[in-house]
């Protein structure tokens, strides 16, 4: 797996989440577009602006799975799905992705804290 740079992800980019919704290793994918989420909605669900939001139709079993850009680079890990009313917005689904750059920092911190002297 090649790790990408989540800072390069732009609104409108097509991305793909990989999941295992049946738990039987019959993996599936959900394509979608990176969304420019309405500020009013974002203030309700992501006050710290810590996710990349996209409109892929993911179901239970995708959480924790990788999300790839069109070049096949991992740009994040699927983490959450918004289940509230989206009828006044221009999208039907809203899923949150932890940016891979944040994941890299956490991994490095874990590795650094476990170094033996």
PyMOL commands that set and color helices and strands:
alter all, ss='L'
color gray80, all
select helices_A, chain A and resi 6-8+39-45+100-113
alter helices_A, ss='H'
color red, helices_A
select strands_A, chain A and resi 14-19+28-33+51-54+66-68+74-81+95-99
alter strands_A, ss='S'
color yellow, strands_A
deselect
rebuild
show_as cartoon
